[in-house]
Amino acid sequence: MHCHHLSPDFAVSPQISVSDIPTIRAAGFKTVICNRPDGEEKNQPDTATIAKAAQDVGLVFLALPIQAGHPPSSDVVIETQEAINTLPGPIFAYCRTGNRSSQAWTLATQK
């Protein structure tokens, strides 16, 4: 698993698996955001499976899917802002490559 820190309290990553959850927790993350809709690729772990694994180890989990090839919706941007402002950090967000998660963070943190 490879992650890229966009700020001290927010990192993004390509698709994760259940086996990555202990590493994410051990790295100190408190919240996981999934920006990937289910079913984009064959054998992609579904959101519910990742959510359960995250919650089982005490992480907060939030699903804010962004369709591939589209910018984050205003709802996703607002919900990302709310997550940054209210959920425990640091936050770990993922999608297929990390780009959609990066876009959501960028739009959510613009002044």
Secondary structure, 3 states (H helix, E strand, C coil): CCCEEEECCEEEECCCCHHHHHHHHHCCCCEEEECCCCCCCCCCCCHHHHHHHHHHCCCEEEECCCCCCCCCCHHHHHHHHHHHHHCCCCEEEECCCCHHHHHHHHHHHCC
